Structure formats: C-alpha cells, structure tokens
Amino acid sequence: FRAGWAEPRTGLYFNKKILREAGVDPDSIYDMQKNDTWTWAAFEEILEKVQQDTDNDGNIDIWGLGVNEGVMVTAAVFSNGGKYVGQDANGKYTYEFESPETLEALEWVRDIFTKYDWNGPEGEDGSAPSWDYYQGQFQNGGCALVCDQQYCATPGQLFYEQPETEDGLGFVMFPKGPKGKLVQTAQDNVCIIPACYD
C-alpha cells in the first residue's frame, strides 16, 4: 500500500572541485536550470570537459559520469517527453516504448553510457561490480557527476557527508531533451503488511 506522499527523486549530483579544475563554473549549471537552458547538449559539453586522463598514461582517471543506470534511463525518457505506457482517449493503456521521444532518449543515454560512464571494477573472480560501485567512485573523486536519487544525500546515506559547500557537492534536476522539458520524477514509498498478520 502507499505509505504517504511521493518523494522527489532523480537528479544530478556534481563535484564542484572537479568541475572548477576542468574550467567549468559549478554555478553555471544552476543558472542553466533557472534559465531553462539546462539541456542534454549542455550536460554532454560538461562531461567532455571533466572526463580526464590526469597522469597521461592512456587511461581515464576522472570519468564524466557515475550512474545508477536504471535511474538515469527513466530520467532521460521522461525529460524528452517520452514514456513507457500511455493512455488513449478512451482510457485504454497504450504501449509507448517505441515512441519517437522514448527511442531518442534510449539511444542518447546508451551513447552517454558508452562515452562517459565507467562500468565499475570487475571482481577477482571476473564477476560484475556491486550495483552501488559508482557511489564510492564519486565520493573518491573518480567521476565528476552522478545521476541518482535525492535521498542519497539524506542522513545515513553515502553522500550525506559531502555537504553542499564551495568545494563540495551540488545537485540539479536532470537536463531536458530536445523534445522535452525539465521534469522532476517522484516515486511513492510502498509498505507491505507481513503475511503473519490476519
């Protein structure tokens, strides 16, 4: 059952120090958000500037992006005016996964992941990394931006120790796509009654 109000969720955290060192004014992102010019293109320009091989050994040391892929895919779809399920004039649900807006978002986000997202450390046995590897990568300065949910900066969560200070952490909405607008996704908190209760 629904336990209360839906919470605002998805956005982009950014490391202000890494941005400054790459020649990007962190406040410019807030200005773009305020002026409705915070777009996929502007986001990608920043990713290009901040992703760096700092020691010239041919390997990227600071990635542009760390990401919870599922969170970012949905944010990209919604920010381009896309959706997975729609509703027609008669109230019947429609399949929207192949709408032009949704497909454009999926193709764009795949390209962003390919260029700017480190896939995480492989385990000693060749296994995939833990789902939250990117959070530690961000905390340790291994990436400049991370797409995740707002609660990650609340007490007890990983980003809480990085307050929004001059050299700390910033947070903005996800940028808008060519066919969309700035949107904030929200998600209900769900509670379950255990089966041991009658």
C-alpha positions in Angstrom: 0.0 0.0 0.0 1.0 3.6 -0.5 2.6 4.9 2.7 2.3 8.7 2.1 3.4 11.4 -0.2 5.5 10.6 -3.2 9.1 11.9 -2.8 11.0 13.9 -5.4 13.8 11.7 -6.7 16.1 11.9 -9.6 18.8 14.5 -10.3 22.5 15.0 -10.9 25.0 15.4 -8.1 28.2 17.1 -9.1 31.7 17.5 -7.5 32.3 21.3 -7.6 36.0 21.0 -7.2 36.4 18.6 -10.2 34.3 21.0 -12.3 36.3 24.0 -11.3 39.6 22.3 -12.0 38.2 21.4 -15.5 37.2 25.0 -16.2 33.5 24.6 -15.5 31.8 27.1 -13.1 29.5 25.0 -10.9 27.1 27.9 -10.6 26.6 27.9 -14.3 24.6 24.7 -14.0 22.2 26.3 -11.5 21.9 29.3 -13.9 21.1 27.0 -16.9 18.5 25.2 -14.8 17.0 28.6 -13.7 17.0 29.9 -17.3 15.6 26.7 -18.8 18.8 26.1 -20.9 19.9 23.0 -19.0 19.8 20.6 -21.9 21.3 17.2 -22.9 23.7 19.1 -25.1 24.9 21.3 -22.2 25.2 18.3 -20.0 27.4 16.5 -22.6 29.6 19.5 -23.0 30.4 19.4 -19.3 31.0 15.6 -19.4 33.5 16.2 -22.2 35.4 18.8 -20.2 35.6 16.9 -16.9 36.5 13.5 -18.2 40.3 13.3 -18.0 43.4 11.2 -18.1 45.2 13.2 -15.4 48.5 11.3 -15.5 48.8 10.9 -19.3 49.0 7.1 -19.1 46.3 6.5 -21.6 43.7 5.5 -19.0 40.8 7.7 -17.8 41.4 8.8 -14.2 38.3 11.0 -13.7 35.2 9.8 -15.6 32.5 12.2 -16.5 29.7 10.2 -15.0 28.9 7.6 -12.4 25.4 6.3 -12.6 22.6 4.1 -11.4 21.7 3.1 -15.0 18.0 2.4 -14.3 17.5 5.7 -12.7 19.2 7.6 -15.5 17.4 5.8 -18.3 14.0 6.7 -16.9 15.1 10.3 -16.2 16.2 10.6 -19.9 13.0 9.2 -21.2 10.8 11.5 -19.1 13.0 14.5 -19.8 12.4 14.1 -23.5 8.7 13.8 -23.3 8.7 10.0 -23.6 7.0 7.3 -21.6 6.7 3.6 -21.4 3.0 3.4 -21.0 0.4 5.9 -22.3 -3.4 6.2 -22.3 -5.6 6.8 -25.3 -8.8 9.0 -25.4 -10.9 6.0 -24.3 -8.7 5.4 -21.2 -7.1 2.3 -22.6 -3.4 1.8 -21.9 -1.1 2.1 -24.8 2.5 0.8 -25.5 4.8 3.7 -25.8 8.2 2.1 -25.6 8.8 2.7 -29.3 7.5 6.3 -29.5 10.0 8.7 -31.2 10.6 10.6 -27.9 11.3 7.4 -25.9 13.5 5.8 -28.6 15.5 9.1 -29.0 16.1 9.1 -25.2 17.2 5.5 -25.1 19.6 5.9 -27.9 21.0 9.1 -26.4 21.5 7.6 -22.9 23.2 4.5 -24.4 25.7 6.8 -26.2 26.3 8.7 -22.9 27.0 5.5 -21.0 29.4 4.3 -23.8 31.4 7.6 -23.8 31.4 8.8 -20.1 30.3 6.0 -17.7 32.9 3.7 -16.1 31.4 0.2 -15.8 33.0 -0.4 -12.4 35.6 -2.7 -11.1 35.5 -6.4 -12.1 35.6 -8.8 -9.1 38.6 -11.1 -8.6 36.6 -14.0 -10.0 35.5 -11.9 -13.0 32.1 -11.1 -11.5 30.3 -7.9 -12.2 30.8 -5.0 -9.7 28.3 -4.3 -6.9 25.3 -2.2 -8.0 26.4 0.8 -6.0 30.1 0.9 -7.0 29.6 4.3 -8.7 28.7 6.0 -5.3 32.1 5.2 -3.9 33.7 6.2 -7.2 32.0 9.6 -6.9 32.9 10.0 -3.2 36.6 9.3 -4.0 36.8 11.8 -6.9 36.7 9.1 -9.7 33.9 10.8 -11.5 32.5 14.4 -11.7 28.8 13.8 -11.9 26.5 11.1 -10.7 22.8 10.5 -11.6 20.9 9.2 -8.6 18.0 9.9 -6.3 17.7 12.8 -3.9 17.6 10.6 -0.8 21.3 9.7 -1.3 22.2 13.0 0.4 20.0 12.5 3.5 21.2 11.4 6.9 22.7 7.9 6.9 23.2 7.8 3.2 26.5 7.9 1.3 26.5 11.5 0.0 25.4 13.0 3.3 28.9 13.6 4.4 29.6 15.8 1.4 27.6 18.9 2.2 26.8 21.5 -0.5 29.7 23.8 0.0 32.1 25.7 -2.2 34.3 22.7 -2.8 31.7 20.1 -2.0 28.5 18.8 -3.6 26.0 20.3 -6.0 22.6 18.9 -7.1 20.4 19.9 -10.0 17.5 18.5 -12.0 18.1 16.1 -14.9 18.6 18.1 -18.1 15.9 18.3 -20.7 15.9 16.5 -24.1 15.2 18.1 -27.5 11.5 17.2 -27.3 11.0 17.6 -23.6 11.3 19.9 -20.6 12.8 20.0 -17.2 10.9 17.4 -15.1 11.3 16.0 -11.6 10.4 12.4 -11.2 8.7 11.4 -8.0 8.1 7.9 -6.6 5.8 6.5 -3.9 7.2 4.7 -0.9 5.5 1.4 -0.7 4.8 -0.6 2.5 3.8 -4.2 2.8 1.7 -5.9 5.5 3.6 -9.1 6.5 1.7 -12.3 5.9 1.8 -13.3 9.6 -0.9 -10.7 10.3 -4.6 -11.7 9.7 
